[in-house]
Amino acid sequence: MIQIPAKLKAEYGDFQTPSELAEKICHKLLELDVIPDVIVEPTCGIGNFIQAAANSFPSASKIIGLEINQDYIQEISKNNQLLNDQRIQVKQGNFFEFDWSSLSDEFNGKILILGNFPWVTNSQQGLIGGENLPKKNNFQNHKGLEAITGKSNFDISEWMLIHSIQWLQKHEAYLAMLCKTSVSRKLLNYIYSQSLNLAYCATYKIDAKKYFNATVDACLLFCQFDLNSQNYFCDVFNNLNSNNYYRIGYRNNTQIRDVISFDKLQDLHNPKISLKWRSGIKHDSSVVMELSKVNDIFTNGLGEVVDIEETYLFPLAKGSDVAQNRTKRLNRYVLVTQTYIGETTEYIRDLAPKTWEYLENHSEYLDNRKSKIYKNSFRFSIFGVGSYTFAPWKIAISGLYKKLDFRLVGKMDGKAIVFDDTVYFLSFDDEQVASQIFALLTSTPAIEFYSSLIFWDEKRPIKSSILNTLNLSALAKRLSIDL
């Protein structure tokens, strides 16, 4: 067995596909009536997929593998079964430099792209000093804050999959690739946004822990292409043997997790909302801005006892507090230095001098916050703050937890409870109105509606963009409730 240094393994996203899984995938393709004339594995590793394809598709005239790692090429050269199959050609080369389009133009008949692209992001490559990257360009056309907040980060496999389907557009072809489940949806989004041809798409969940010892949601992505179909949906199966599925598709130019369920509740969808879900406070310095209170003594994250006015201190509920329904009595507080974004913080010096002194004494943490949102802002600024922050009643939900648990939250000791930026909330001045909306949000139709939209495998599955699409008036009408 080849031993690959850890850095190289990370750089190349090196998850070699076990022979057992490669054989199962090829068997699934046969079940789907995939009969290719030419098979290409663009990152063939030690050749397990090539071996499985050679065994499963005897009618294929060519089986071509490309691999950048010379050690893997040498490993393949020791496999007599592969060497004796005249259809198989294995070449050393770099996917990012190879002329795939010209190669595909040489083929006649149906093409199958098969394999397992690297499971690594471009930011991870940067952290290890890796060079196994495509030439840098803004291939997703992200702008402004999207790039600042991380949307410019992408999986290398996403880039490779996009380029693979681009050169398959002129062919009758199939693509069967292992990838992260999130990447499969991004690829579907790309095909949809570019109006590319797609005859059929499906994913089959793979046990990544079993086969790769990786804690990640992964799947076999299967696409069929022809010269004119534009079927923008993806059937999602729980495993390679399952016949039950739900269907990802598009409604109102939005990717929907389960279009069949969504269509039954589409009267509840309205992106033009009257109430707006917001995220909590962002400060990027928990050791300074967040204090714990025990026996009336405040301490910060540095372990220091803090003696300041309570003028700008508010009880803080984090995402875990909201998810676990710990919102009645809190011992964590946060410094809220502004009442709205862009407000000057200078008045704290006069109104709460001990608080100002505390902030100045810890300026090394606050003045050096890395996020670009603090650039050109007032000293000690925060974000995610407004009149809604100080409303006496709120309905809150954690964005990080994989469950639709809404909480009705009131004041604590006469002060509004505020949230961190992993929490989304609605704010109310009136308790009765808050209770009515809470009853709507916890109803079965509301939960089913949101469930049809939420991709639970995402790091932050619950988003304000999803929460804000529910038409509360239509929901109240459906439930015969007067607002």
Protein Blocks (a to p, Z undefined) as FASTA:
>chain_A
ZZddfklmmmnopacddfklmmmmmmmmmmnopacfbdcdfbgonolmmmmmmmmmmmbm
bdcdddfblklmmmmmmmmklmmmmkbccddddfklpcfklmmmmpgcjdddedjddddd
fklmmmnopabdcddddfkopahjlmmnopmpccfklmmmmmmmmmmmmpccdddddddf
klmmmmmmmmmmnopacfbdcdddddfklmnopacddddddddddfkbccdbddddfbfk
bcbdcddddeehiacfblmlmmmmmmmgcfbdfbdcdddddehpaklmpccdeehiacdf
kopacdddfklgccdddfklmmnopakbccbdcddfbfbehiafklmmmmmmmlmmmmmm
mmmmmmmcfblklgopaehiaehiafklmpcbdcdddfkbccdcddddddeehiacdddf
kbccdddfbfklmmmmmmmmmpmklmmmmmmmpcfkbmblbafklmmmpcfklmmmmnop
aZZ
